[in-house]
Amino acid sequence: MRVDTMMTAVEGELSEPEANARARGADLDTLFRDESDAVYRTLYAFTGGRGDVAEEATAEAFARAIAHGDELRDPLAWIYRVAFRVAIDDLCREGREARRAHDDTGDADPTATPPELLGLLDALQRLSPNQRAAIVLHHVLGLETDEVAHRMGITAPTVRVHLHRGRRRLRELLGTEEVE
Amino acid sequence: MTERWESELQQLRQVSAPPGLRGRVTEGPHGDGMPPAPGRGQRVLAGVVAFAVFGAAMWLAAGGFGHDDAPGPLATVSAPTSAVLALVAGENDPEETLSFAGTSVAGSSIGYCWNQENGVQKCADAFWLPTFAVSDFLPVPQGTAFVLDNPDAADPVELAVAPGDDPSVIGRGTTLGDLGALEPGRYVLSVTASWKGRGEHITFHFPVEVVGTTPLPTDAPGVAVIDVQRQPLRVILTYGDQRQVGDISDTWQPNGDPLEDHRITAPPELLGTFLVVPPGTPLVVNGA
């Protein structure tokens, strides 16, 4: 099942399985329309402004979810976890290839990142992956702690620990002054 | 007033997905649809070693050497007939294991909070559930009864089972009795239990392979040998007159370098049948 086929209008009466499949397709299409920006935004921050990695991870996660059809317990949480994992894998692979080539090509392309975000994205990269994910989901997407836990697949008390440590580290890196 | 880090984070709310994202989704998965698995070599070796483990389990199930009878189906031998699912309230963690014929697998959990005996609550998390390797699956003959050993866990214990190896796939609710009727294949058994005052609704996942009947070994040639050949990549497992060849040369690049992070599934001829070896058989690996 693909997004384009999911959106194809079907004429005539549908059998119950067909109707169910179509409803599921519509659900995933709605999920893509409503959530793809947020998933991409999260991965963009998570990868330190690597738009290419964020796009691939987001797309791959949605494509896998569509391929799984109705088998997933919670498609959105599943998509987030797969996207995080795909991004981590991509960055790790780039790192290994860069080390083999004695090259730093694994770094973000500075021309692709808005200059006003460079400091923040660099600071985020200095957090642990779990701290980074928790900070972005909570402070950028505005999710409650329980929902952050759900999407990361970890427990809420652990999310609170990651948030506490992540905030402390960001204060160290970006300064403690307050702004309007 | 907000702190600087908060203000900067809010700038990220303006980031939106590129227009080509939908097109990329319509291409379908580029990966294999599953979370990362162990490396190629590890998987190949695990797959091969699984034959030996399986064989050992089968031999154990048959009661070991010394049978003069002709080989027969497992269901007819006097052997462990129950797989035991043990749910124990440990001092520091819930402990869930599934055991059969002397082999146990520990359950994998994505996370839980547990009130330890010292009064401190501990939370444990995994960033992602594992994709089980072939060698992780506990071989259980078809028809084996599953029994629950839960001296500490409060009822009810919820069971679900899903075909395949992905714990994130929805499992079908099931009962202990129905588990014995599973068709041969690999399954993830999900068990959710609560321990009063210790932890609530904690789910563990167990990889189980239900296997069909297989002839028993008739002799013990001695040493099982795994030969890993590089060009082309091929794994050969021999034990006595039994021999299996797995050709997975398509995982190599034309220049002979391995494809980085390329995940493979061993070909059907490697997975569809099993070598049968007795427990304790030395396993020699050449060329890995």
Contacts between the chains, C-beta under 8 A, distances in Angstrom:
chain1	res1	chain2	res2	distance
A	2	B	25	7.8
A	2	B	26	5.1
A	2	B	28	6.4
A	3	B	22	6.3
A	3	B	25	5.3
A	3	B	26	5.2
A	4	B	26	4.9
A	32	B	22	7.2
A	32	B	25	6.8
A	36	B	17	5.2
A	36	B	21	6.0
A	36	B	22	7.8
A	37	B	16	5.0
A	37	B	17	4.9
A	39	B	17	7.8
A	40	B	15	7.3
A	40	B	16	7.1
A	40	B	17	3.7
A	40	B	18	7.6
A	40	B	21	6.6
A	41	B	12	6.2
A	41	B	13	7.3
A	41	B	15	4.6
A	41	B	16	7.1
A	41	B	17	7.6
A	44	B	12	7.2
A	44	B	15	5.2
A	45	B	9	8.0
A	45	B	12	5.2
A	45	B	15	7.6
A	51	B	18	6.9
A	55	B	17	7.2
A	55	B	18	5.6
A	55	B	20	7.2
A	55	B	21	5.9
A	55	B	24	6.7
A	56	B	24	7.2
A	56	B	30	7.9
A	58	B	17	6.7
A	58	B	21	6.3
A	59	B	21	5.6
A	59	B	24	3.7
A	59	B	25	4.9
A	59	B	27	7.8
A	60	B	29	6.2
A	60	B	30	6.0
A	60	B	31	6.2
A	62	B	25	4.7
A	63	B	24	7.6
A	63	B	25	5.0
A	63	B	26	8.0
A	63	B	27	6.9
A	63	B	28	5.2
A	63	B	29	4.6
A	63	B	30	7.6
A	64	B	29	4.7
A	64	B	31	7.1
A	64	B	33	4.9
A	66	B	25	7.1
A	66	B	28	7.7
A	67	B	28	6.5
A	67	B	29	5.4
A	67	B	33	5.4
A	68	B	33	7.0
A	68	B	169	7.1
A	70	B	170	7.8
A	71	B	162	8.0
A	71	B	169	4.7
A	71	B	170	5.5
A	72	B	168	6.5
A	72	B	169	6.9
A	72	B	170	6.8
A	73	B	168	6.6
A	73	B	169	7.7
A	73	B	170	5.2
A	78	B	168	5.7
A	81	B	35	8.0
A	81	B	127	7.9
A	81	B	128	5.7
A	81	B	168	7.8
A	82	B	35	6.8
A	84	B	127	7.5
A	84	B	128	7.8
A	85	B	35	5.5
A	85	B	36	6.3
A	85	B	127	7.6
A	85	B	128	5.5
A	86	B	31	7.1
A	89	B	36	5.7
A	89	B	261	7.0
A	93	B	260	6.3
A	93	B	261	5.9
A	96	B	260	7.2
A	97	B	260	7.4
A	116	B	11	6.5
A	117	B	8	7.7
A	117	B	11	6.2
A	117	B	12	7.2
A	119	B	8	7.1
A	120	B	5	7.7
A	120	B	8	4.1
A	120	B	9	6.7
A	120	B	11	7.0
A	120	B	12	7.4
A	123	B	5	7.4
A	129	B	127	7.4
A	130	B	127	6.8
A	135	B	9	7.2
A	136	B	9	7.7
A	136	B	12	7.3
A	139	B	6	6.5
A	139	B	9	4.7
A	139	B	10	7.8
A	140	B	9	5.6
A	140	B	10	7.5
A	140	B	12	4.7
A	140	B	13	6.0
A	152	B	127	7.5
A	153	B	110	5.1
A	153	B	111	6.9
A	153	B	125	7.6
A	153	B	126	7.4
A	153	B	127	7.0
A	153	B	128	6.5
A	153	B	129	7.5
A	154	B	110	7.5
A	154	B	111	5.1
A	154	B	125	3.7
A	154	B	126	7.7
A	154	B	127	7.2
A	155	B	111	4.8
A	155	B	112	7.0
A	155	B	113	5.5
A	155	B	123	4.6
A	155	B	124	8.0
A	155	B	125	5.8
A	157	B	113	6.2
A	157	B	121	7.5
A	157	B	123	4.8
A	158	B	111	7.2
A	158	B	123	5.0
A	158	B	125	4.9
A	167	B	5	7.1
A	170	B	5	3.9
A	171	B	3	6.8
A	171	B	5	6.1
A	173	B	5	7.8
A	174	B	4	5.2
A	174	B	5	4.6
A	174	B	8	6.4
A	175	B	4	5.3
A	175	B	5	7.9
A	176	B	3	6.5
A	176	B	4	7.4
A	177	B	3	7.5
A	177	B	4	5.5
A	178	B	1	4.4
A	178	B	2	6.6
A	178	B	3	5.6
A	178	B	4	7.2
A	179	B	1	7.2
A	179	B	2	6.3
A	179	B	3	7.6
A	179	B	4	5.6
A	179	B	7	4.8
A	180	B	1	6.8
